[in-house]
Structures are given as structure tokens and as C-alpha cells.
Amino acid sequence: MKSEITISEAQQQVDHWIKTVGVRYFNELTNMSILMEEVGELARIMSRTYGEQSFKESDKGNDLGDEMADVLWVLICLANQTGVDLTDAMKKNFEKKNIRDIDRHKNNEKLK
């Protein structure tokens, strides 16, 4: 596998893995629950690494990047299941933000 992959390639690779190794997708509601579980695991590492919580013995060895990848994996599963092209969705999202927020953050006194 090459070192960089596009969002589209990631969607294709996840789909291929699910259909060959994973047998089939879990249903959408199950994957939504799994996504929340994975976000919780990511939040746990973030709160212990950057927040005030201390690490527990069971937290040791958890990898921030791996947890982010788990979140992305399940999000890609949901996109594949619901027919969302994430590349197109991201392009539209950038367009929306560039129009809506063109001066919003520059004028935010809290960010100065």
C-alpha cells in the first residue's frame, strides 16, 4: 500500500475489507453506536494526555493516532453504507465554511 491515500481510496479500501474480511457491514445503527464508542476512547486518551485526568494502568499503550483512525474507519463505514461520497462532502463543506466564516474567526475577540 502506498504511503498516502485519498479519501476516496480509503472509502474503497474499507469497503473491500468489509466485504472480504469483515463479511458484511454492521447495520447503520450498530455502526453509529460503535462510532460513539470509538469517539469515547479517543476522548479518554485526549483527556488524559492534554487534560487533567491521570492515566490508568489500562490506558497505557493506547495510541492517539490509532484511536483517531478507528473513528475515521467507522465514519467511512457509515458513509459507504449511506451512499455519501466523503470527497464530495468535504469539498462542499470547505465551500460552505469559506463563505459562511470568511470573517467570523478574524473578528472573534476571543481568538485574539
C-alpha positions in Angstrom: 0.0 0.0 0.0 1.3 3.4 -0.9 2.0 5.9 1.9 -0.7 8.3 1.1 -4.3 7.6 0.2 -7.2 9.8 -0.8 -10.5 9.9 1.0 -12.0 8.1 -2.0 -9.3 5.4 -1.9 -9.9 5.0 1.9 -13.7 4.5 1.2 -12.9 1.9 -1.4 -10.3 0.1 0.8 -12.7 0.0 3.8 -15.5 -1.4 1.5 -13.2 -4.1 0.1 -12.0 -5.1 3.6 -15.6 -5.2 5.0 -16.8 -7.4 2.1 -13.8 -9.8 2.2 -12.5 -10.0 5.8 -15.4 -8.4 7.7 -18.0 -10.5 5.9 -20.6 -7.6 5.8 -21.2 -4.2 7.3 -22.9 -4.0 10.7 -26.2 -2.2 10.3 -26.2 1.6 10.3 -27.4 2.0 13.9 -24.9 -0.5 15.2 -22.1 1.4 13.4 -23.4 4.7 14.8 -23.1 3.2 18.3 -19.6 1.8 17.5 -18.6 5.3 16.3 -19.7 6.8 19.6 -17.7 4.1 21.4 -14.6 4.9 19.4 -15.0 8.7 19.9 -15.2 7.9 23.7 -12.0 6.0 23.5 -10.4 8.9 21.7 -11.8 11.4 24.3 -10.3 9.2 27.1 -6.8 9.5 25.6 -7.2 13.2 24.9 -8.4 13.9 28.5 -5.5 12.0 30.0 -2.9 13.4 27.6 -4.0 17.0 27.4 -6.4 17.4 30.3 -6.2 17.0 34.0 -7.0 13.3 34.2 -4.3 10.9 35.1 -3.6 7.7 33.1 -4.9 4.4 34.5 -2.8 1.2 34.1 -5.4 0.1 31.4 -4.8 3.3 29.4 -1.1 2.6 28.9 -0.1 1.7 25.4 -3.1 3.3 23.8 -2.1 5.2 20.7 -3.8 8.6 19.8 -3.3 8.1 16.1 -4.8 4.6 16.2 -7.8 5.8 18.1 -8.3 8.6 15.5 -8.0 6.0 12.7 -10.7 3.9 14.5 -13.0 6.8 14.5 -12.3 7.5 10.8 -12.8 3.8 9.9 -16.3 3.7 11.3 -17.2 7.1 9.9 -16.1 5.7 6.5 -18.2 2.6 7.0 -21.3 4.8 7.7 -20.5 7.0 4.6 -20.2 3.8 2.5 -23.5 2.4 3.8 -25.4 5.6 3.3 -24.1 6.5 -0.1 -22.1 9.5 1.0 -19.0 10.4 -1.1 -16.8 11.9 1.5 -14.5 13.6 -1.0 -17.5 15.5 -2.4 -18.9 16.2 1.1 -15.6 17.6 2.2 -15.4 19.9 -0.9 -18.9 21.2 -0.2 -18.1 21.6 3.5 -15.0 23.7 2.7 -17.0 25.9 0.3 -19.7 26.4 3.0 -17.1 27.3 5.6 -15.3 29.7 3.3 -18.5 31.6 2.5 -20.1 31.5 6.0 -16.9 32.0 8.0 -14.9 34.3 5.8 -14.6 37.0 8.5 -16.2 35.2 11.5 -13.0 34.0 13.2 -10.9 37.0 12.3 -13.5 39.2 14.1 -13.8 36.9 17.1 -12.3 38.8 20.1 -11.9 35.5 21.9 -9.4 34.3 19.4 -7.1 37.4 19.6 
